[in-house]
Amino acid sequence: MGIDLYWLPLGAGGNFVRLNGRVYEALKARLDRRPACDLYHSALEVFVPEGRYVIENTPVIDDRGPERGVVAEGPVGARWAGRFRMFRYELRRWRDGVIPDISEAVDGPRRLSEDLSDARRLLELVPQMPALVWGRDEARTGAMWNSNSMISWLIARTGLDAGSIKPPAGGRAPGWNAGIVVAAREPGVAAGYAVVGSSS
């Protein structure tokens, strides 16, 4: 029983996303006057007596979401754009599911908890995820909302210390702090922040 975190290189398995990520990070690093970092996307595996579940945020690829355990969708870029499939993301709670790029995971898996109650609580929280616009800062946290925000929100809402979690050495997980900040605004969640510059 437990919760495992995976760090996946941004764009693993796809050259287009990887190239865009590198261009984004090169520009961001220049603006921040710091060296460019590797970018990471996070995903979870949750183990309970009923089975193993994959928790991951991905683009909507077709209308067969229930087969992949999709429990929520949200818009990408702008609210109005969410009317079109290509501008929507999906959040999966997929029993016996797969993380397509798991073979490229770095420094993992990292075991976050071996408590069955933590695992069950996290699974129950997935459909409650705020459907904020991916790539925007609607919640005014100082960072964009994305797949990392959703994973850190789940970890924090479960009651685990998301603020102590850092991406692999030399890497960044954009959006991580956004999820922690949004979670901390809800009752019963302690605020926590990742190391500045590593995952904001």
Contacts in CASP RR format, 6 or more apart in sequence:
PFRMAT RR
TARGET T0000
AUTHOR 0000-0000-0000
METHOD contacts of the structure
MODEL  1
MGIDLYWLPLGAGGNFVRLNGRVYEALKARLDRRPACDLYHSALEVFVPE
GRYVIENTPVIDDRGPERGVVAEGPVGARWAGRFRMFRYELRRWRDGVIP
DISEAVDGPRRLSEDLSDARRLLELVPQMPALVWGRDEARTGAMWNSNSM
ISWLIARTGLDAGSIKPPAGGRAPGWNAGIVVAAREPGVAAGYAVVGSSS
1 47 0 8 1.000
1 48 0 8 1.000
1 49 0 8 1.000
1 114 0 8 1.000
1 115 0 8 1.000
1 116 0 8 1.000
1 119 0 8 1.000
2 46 0 8 1.000
2 47 0 8 1.000
2 48 0 8 1.000
2 111 0 8 1.000
2 112 0 8 1.000
2 113 0 8 1.000
2 114 0 8 1.000
2 115 0 8 1.000
2 116 0 8 1.000
2 118 0 8 1.000
2 119 0 8 1.000
3 44 0 8 1.000
3 45 0 8 1.000
3 46 0 8 1.000
3 47 0 8 1.000
3 111 0 8 1.000
3 112 0 8 1.000
3 113 0 8 1.000
3 118 0 8 1.000
3 119 0 8 1.000
3 122 0 8 1.000
3 155 0 8 1.000
3 158 0 8 1.000
3 160 0 8 1.000
4 44 0 8 1.000
4 45 0 8 1.000
4 46 0 8 1.000
4 47 0 8 1.000
4 108 0 8 1.000
4 109 0 8 1.000
4 110 0 8 1.000
4 111 0 8 1.000
4 112 0 8 1.000
5 42 0 8 1.000
5 43 0 8 1.000
5 44 0 8 1.000
5 108 0 8 1.000
5 109 0 8 1.000
5 110 0 8 1.000
5 112 0 8 1.000
5 151 0 8 1.000
5 155 0 8 1.000
5 165 0 8 1.000
6 42 0 8 1.000
6 43 0 8 1.000
6 44 0 8 1.000
6 45 0 8 1.000
6 99 0 8 1.000
6 102 0 8 1.000
6 105 0 8 1.000
6 108 0 8 1.000
6 109 0 8 1.000
6 110 0 8 1.000
7 40 0 8 1.000
7 41 0 8 1.000
7 42 0 8 1.000
7 105 0 8 1.000
7 106 0 8 1.000
7 107 0 8 1.000
7 108 0 8 1.000
7 110 0 8 1.000
7 167 0 8 1.000
7 168 0 8 1.000
7 173 0 8 1.000
8 40 0 8 1.000
8 41 0 8 1.000
8 42 0 8 1.000
8 43 0 8 1.000
8 99 0 8 1.000
8 101 0 8 1.000
8 102 0 8 1.000
8 104 0 8 1.000
8 105 0 8 1.000
8 106 0 8 1.000
9 18 0 8 1.000
9 38 0 8 1.000
9 39 0 8 1.000
9 40 0 8 1.000
9 41 0 8 1.000
9 101 0 8 1.000
9 104 0 8 1.000
9 106 0 8 1.000
10 17 0 8 1.000
10 18 0 8 1.000
10 21 0 8 1.000
10 38 0 8 1.000
10 39 0 8 1.000
10 40 0 8 1.000
10 41 0 8 1.000
11 17 0 8 1.000
11 18 0 8 1.000
11 21 0 8 1.000
11 41 0 8 1.000
11 101 0 8 1.000
12 18 0 8 1.000
12 41 0 8 1.000
12 101 0 8 1.000
12 104 0 8 1.000
13 100 0 8 1.000
13 101 0 8 1.000
13 104 0 8 1.000
21 39 0 8 1.000
22 36 0 8 1.000
22 39 0 8 1.000
24 39 0 8 1.000
25 36 0 8 1.000
25 37 0 8 1.000
25 39 0 8 1.000
25 172 0 8 1.000
26 36 0 8 1.000
29 35 0 8 1.000
29 36 0 8 1.000
29 37 0 8 1.000
34 197 0 8 1.000
37 170 0 8 1.000
37 171 0 8 1.000
37 172 0 8 1.000
38 168 0 8 1.000
38 170 0 8 1.000
38 171 0 8 1.000
38 172 0 8 1.000
39 171 0 8 1.000
39 172 0 8 1.000
39 173 0 8 1.000
39 174 0 8 1.000
40 106 0 8 1.000
40 148 0 8 1.000
40 167 0 8 1.000
40 168 0 8 1.000
40 171 0 8 1.000
40 172 0 8 1.000
40 173 0 8 1.000
41 147 0 8 1.000
41 148 0 8 1.000
41 173 0 8 1.000
42 147 0 8 1.000
42 148 0 8 1.000
42 151 0 8 1.000
42 152 0 8 1.000
42 173 0 8 1.000
42 176 0 8 1.000
43 54 0 8 1.000
43 55 0 8 1.000
43 56 0 8 1.000
43 99 0 8 1.000
43 102 0 8 1.000
43 147 0 8 1.000
43 151 0 8 1.000
44 54 0 8 1.000
44 55 0 8 1.000
44 56 0 8 1.000
44 122 0 8 1.000
44 151 0 8 1.000
44 154 0 8 1.000
45 52 0 8 1.000
45 53 0 8 1.000
45 54 0 8 1.000
45 55 0 8 1.000
45 99 0 8 1.000
45 109 0 8 1.000
46 52 0 8 1.000
46 53 0 8 1.000
46 55 0 8 1.000
46 119 0 8 1.000
46 122 0 8 1.000
46 123 0 8 1.000
47 53 0 8 1.000
47 119 0 8 1.000
48 116 0 8 1.000
48 119 0 8 1.000
48 120 0 8 1.000
48 123 0 8 1.000
49 116 0 8 1.000
50 95 0 8 1.000
51 95 0 8 1.000
51 96 0 8 1.000
52 95 0 8 1.000
52 96 0 8 1.000
52 97 0 8 1.000
53 93 0 8 1.000
53 94 0 8 1.000
53 95 0 8 1.000
53 97 0 8 1.000
53 123 0 8 1.000
54 92 0 8 1.000
54 93 0 8 1.000
54 94 0 8 1.000
54 97 0 8 1.000
54 98 0 8 1.000
54 99 0 8 1.000
55 91 0 8 1.000
55 92 0 8 1.000
55 93 0 8 1.000
55 94 0 8 1.000
55 122 0 8 1.000
55 123 0 8 1.000
55 126 0 8 1.000
55 151 0 8 1.000
55 154 0 8 1.000
56 91 0 8 1.000
56 92 0 8 1.000
56 94 0 8 1.000
56 99 0 8 1.000
56 147 0 8 1.000
57 89 0 8 1.000
57 90 0 8 1.000
57 91 0 8 1.000
57 92 0 8 1.000
57 146 0 8 1.000
57 147 0 8 1.000
57 150 0 8 1.000
57 151 0 8 1.000
58 89 0 8 1.000
58 90 0 8 1.000
58 92 0 8 1.000
58 147 0 8 1.000
59 76 0 8 1.000
59 86 0 8 1.000
59 88 0 8 1.000
59 89 0 8 1.000
59 90 0 8 1.000
60 73 0 8 1.000
60 85 0 8 1.000
60 86 0 8 1.000
60 88 0 8 1.000
60 89 0 8 1.000
60 90 0 8 1.000
62 85 0 8 1.000
63 85 0 8 1.000
65 90 0 8 1.000
68 90 0 8 1.000
68 92 0 8 1.000
68 94 0 8 1.000
68 97 0 8 1.000
69 92 0 8 1.000
69 93 0 8 1.000
69 94 0 8 1.000
69 95 0 8 1.000
70 90 0 8 1.000
70 91 0 8 1.000
70 92 0 8 1.000
70 94 0 8 1.000
71 91 0 8 1.000
71 92 0 8 1.000
71 93 0 8 1.000
71 126 0 8 1.000
71 127 0 8 1.000
72 90 0 8 1.000
72 91 0 8 1.000
72 126 0 8 1.000
72 127 0 8 1.000
72 129 0 8 1.000
72 131 0 8 1.000
73 88 0 8 1.000
73 89 0 8 1.000
73 90 0 8 1.000
73 91 0 8 1.000
73 131 0 8 1.000
74 82 0 8 1.000
74 88 0 8 1.000
74 89 0 8 1.000
74 90 0 8 1.000
74 131 0 8 1.000
74 132 0 8 1.000
74 133 0 8 1.000
74 134 0 8 1.000
75 81 0 8 1.000
75 82 0 8 1.000
75 87 0 8 1.000
75 88 0 8 1.000
75 89 0 8 1.000
75 131 0 8 1.000
75 133 0 8 1.000
75 134 0 8 1.000
76 82 0 8 1.000
76 87 0 8 1.000
76 88 0 8 1.000
76 89 0 8 1.000
76 133 0 8 1.000
76 134 0 8 1.000
76 135 0 8 1.000
77 87 0 8 1.000
77 133 0 8 1.000
77 134 0 8 1.000
77 135 0 8 1.000
77 136 0 8 1.000
78 87 0 8 1.000
78 133 0 8 1.000
78 136 0 8 1.000
79 133 0 8 1.000
81 87 0 8 1.000
82 88 0 8 1.000
89 134 0 8 1.000
89 147 0 8 1.000
91 126 0 8 1.000
91 129 0 8 1.000
91 150 0 8 1.000
93 123 0 8 1.000
93 126 0 8 1.000
93 127 0 8 1.000
99 105 0 8 1.000
106 168 0 8 1.000
107 168 0 8 1.000
110 165 0 8 1.000
112 118 0 8 1.000
112 155 0 8 1.000
112 160 0 8 1.000
112 165 0 8 1.000
113 119 0 8 1.000
113 158 0 8 1.000
113 160 0 8 1.000
118 158 0 8 1.000
118 159 0 8 1.000
118 160 0 8 1.000
121 157 0 8 1.000
121 158 0 8 1.000
121 159 0 8 1.000
122 154 0 8 1.000
122 155 0 8 1.000
122 157 0 8 1.000
122 158 0 8 1.000
125 154 0 8 1.000
125 157 0 8 1.000
125 158 0 8 1.000
126 154 0 8 1.000
128 157 0 8 1.000
129 150 0 8 1.000
129 153 0 8 1.000
129 154 0 8 1.000
130 139 0 8 1.000
130 153 0 8 1.000
130 182 0 8 1.000
132 138 0 8 1.000
132 139 0 8 1.000
132 145 0 8 1.000
132 149 0 8 1.000
132 182 0 8 1.000
133 145 0 8 1.000
134 144 0 8 1.000
134 145 0 8 1.000
134 146 0 8 1.000
134 147 0 8 1.000
135 144 0 8 1.000
135 145 0 8 1.000
135 146 0 8 1.000
136 144 0 8 1.000
136 145 0 8 1.000
137 143 0 8 1.000
137 144 0 8 1.000
137 145 0 8 1.000
137 178 0 8 1.000
138 145 0 8 1.000
139 145 0 8 1.000
139 178 0 8 1.000
139 181 0 8 1.000
139 182 0 8 1.000
141 177 0 8 1.000
141 178 0 8 1.000
141 179 0 8 1.000
141 181 0 8 1.000
141 182 0 8 1.000
142 177 0 8 1.000
142 178 0 8 1.000
142 181 0 8 1.000
142 200 0 8 1.000
143 149 0 8 1.000
143 174 0 8 1.000
143 175 0 8 1.000
143 176 0 8 1.000
143 177 0 8 1.000
143 178 0 8 1.000
143 181 0 8 1.000
143 200 0 8 1.000
144 174 0 8 1.000
144 175 0 8 1.000
144 178 0 8 1.000
145 175 0 8 1.000
145 178 0 8 1.000
145 179 0 8 1.000
145 182 0 8 1.000
146 174 0 8 1.000
146 175 0 8 1.000
146 178 0 8 1.000
148 173 0 8 1.000
148 174 0 8 1.000
148 175 0 8 1.000
148 176 0 8 1.000
148 178 0 8 1.000
148 179 0 8 1.000
148 199 0 8 1.000
149 175 0 8 1.000
149 176 0 8 1.000
149 178 0 8 1.000
149 179 0 8 1.000
149 182 0 8 1.000
150 179 0 8 1.000
151 176 0 8 1.000
152 162 0 8 1.000
152 163 0 8 1.000
152 165 0 8 1.000
152 175 0 8 1.000
152 176 0 8 1.000
152 177 0 8 1.000
152 178 0 8 1.000
152 179 0 8 1.000
152 180 0 8 1.000
152 183 0 8 1.000
153 179 0 8 1.000
153 180 0 8 1.000
153 182 0 8 1.000
153 183 0 8 1.000
155 162 0 8 1.000
155 165 0 8 1.000
156 162 0 8 1.000
156 163 0 8 1.000
156 179 0 8 1.000
156 180 0 8 1.000
156 183 0 8 1.000
156 184 0 8 1.000
156 189 0 8 1.000
156 192 0 8 1.000
157 183 0 8 1.000
157 186 0 8 1.000
157 189 0 8 1.000
159 189 0 8 1.000
159 190 0 8 1.000
161 192 0 8 1.000
162 176 0 8 1.000
162 179 0 8 1.000
162 180 0 8 1.000
162 183 0 8 1.000
162 192 0 8 1.000
162 194 0 8 1.000
163 180 0 8 1.000
163 192 0 8 1.000
163 193 0 8 1.000
163 194 0 8 1.000
164 194 0 8 1.000
165 176 0 8 1.000
165 194 0 8 1.000
166 194 0 8 1.000
166 195 0 8 1.000
166 198 0 8 1.000
166 199 0 8 1.000
167 173 0 8 1.000
167 176 0 8 1.000
167 198 0 8 1.000
167 199 0 8 1.000
170 198 0 8 1.000
171 198 0 8 1.000
172 197 0 8 1.000
172 198 0 8 1.000
172 199 0 8 1.000
172 200 0 8 1.000
173 194 0 8 1.000
173 198 0 8 1.000
173 199 0 8 1.000
174 199 0 8 1.000
174 200 0 8 1.000
175 199 0 8 1.000
175 200 0 8 1.000
176 194 0 8 1.000
176 199 0 8 1.000
176 200 0 8 1.000
177 193 0 8 1.000
177 194 0 8 1.000
177 199 0 8 1.000
177 200 0 8 1.000
180 191 0 8 1.000
180 192 0 8 1.000
180 193 0 8 1.000
180 194 0 8 1.000
181 191 0 8 1.000
181 193 0 8 1.000
183 189 0 8 1.000
184 190 0 8 1.000
184 191 0 8 1.000
184 192 0 8 1.000
194 200 0 8 1.000
END
